Amino acid sequence: GRKEFPGELVFKLYDTYGFPSDLTETILEEKGFSFNQAEYEKAMQEQKLRGKASWSAKMDSKKLSAVKELLDGGMKEPVFKGYDVEECEGKIVALFDDEFTKKESVSYGNCYAIFDPVVFYAESGGQLADFGTVSINGKIAAKVIDVIKVHDIKIAKLEVLDILNENAVVKQEIDHERRSATRRNHSATHLLHNALKKVLGPHVNQAGSLVGPERLRFDFNHFQAMTKEELKKVETEVNRMIEANSPQNTVVKGIEEAKKEGAMALFGEKYGENVRVVTMGESKELCGGTHVKATGDIGLFKIVKEEGIAAGVRRIEAVTGLGALALFQEYDETINAISEMTGSEKALVLKGVEKQIETAKQLSRDLKEAGRKLAAMQTSSLEPICEKDGTKIFAINSGKNRAESLELVDSLKAKFDNAVIAVVGDDAGKALVIISATGAAKTKFHAGNILKNILAEFGGRGGGKPDMAQGGASAVDFDKFVKLLKNI
């Protein structure tokens, strides 16, 4: 066999000295070597990850420096209008290319822009950023594909479609559907937090969240998995608060005053001296996100999954509004399909399924019983293929699975006291072989050795004890198997 050259060294030759791996492979082959491809690929992947992390860190540092320079130069924090409106005009205060180098004009590719005032919400507090468009004179000049925060300044990442110039006045428009769905989900996390405290206890606190247009994810501290009954109670409580259609009220006040009033602080949020206190029915939290005007706007709430993600931390995933409706419609379609398959009324589909399962179980029991009877019939008329030193040798080509083949062996063992019994069956499309020695035969024949030697002729493997052995091969010629068994 060939000697193996370390894949890590092949990668080092490429990474440090620029030596191509295919050329290294050719030279190694000439010298009778191969190299470990898996090690090479692993080293390559690790280098890519290091490069990506290094680039990301450099970009973050560059963004921080660039924005700090603007602030030091007198730039004021842009006014955020996204709480009240979904479109507004604003000046392009600063432009950066996709490497975050300051530009006076950008005409293609991706870029970053600071608007004042700004309508786009930046990802923070677990809520994903707004998408939208930027227009000049009624023509879309760029798509907003992300919004980030640097030194608390909202910066839109744009896909440029036309020329953008610094100091130009543009019209900003939020993707209404995305914003509406996201604020429904965000508002639902407030109600969910409140409901969890009610059902599980006051020890529950938020440990993280991710809120987007498709669904919400809420992490919280709790010492065990929630029961079905607890999940049902939480779901019902959230929908009760939605049905109450309580108005959402937001006020800005000092953080200490807000905490004294019982407002809950959210995980991962950094708060200044003044904070936004968002109240919806019984829920009161410090939150800088976007919210519905009234709880009824959420529409509907449905828990999709509850699971543990760390010691003492649970996670709930849920959907709201049209997302929840789509989930219920999917469930309904599934129930309709099962109803048709089982021939039962929709309202009685569970009983119909239970009946089908019981029928299947009974058929399985009947089939096993028929198999036992057939095995008994086979054994009653079974003749040995030969006899050696008073020991009868039996060979049966059963075609049965492992469990049924073992049952057949057991029935033969009970009938023949001094015998070698060999059964060839089927194990997921491959040949299964079981050999057993009974009574006095155990002192003269070793089932494990017999099996091992015979299966070697078929490229198979197996072994076992003197009285019982199992193994298999891709295929076994039964006639050849019988001849080999006769010569043990």
NORLIN-V568168 format. One record per helix or strand of 2 or more residues. SS is the DSSP state (@ for helix, = for strand). FROM is the first residue (numbers start at 1). LEN is the number of residues. If there is no record, write none. Layout:
SS	FROM	LEN
SS	FROM	LEN
This chain:
=	3	3
@	7	11
@	21	10
=	33	3
@	37	36
=	87	11
=	102	2
=	105	2
=	110	7
=	132	5
=	139	12
=	153	8
=	164	2
=	169	6
@	176	25
=	206	6
=	216	6
@	228	16
=	247	8
@	255	6
=	274	7
=	283	4
@	295	4
=	301	10
=	313	8
@	321	22
@	346	35
=	386	3
=	391	7
@	402	14
=	419	9
=	430	8
@	441	4
@	447	10
=	461	4
=	468	6
@	478	9
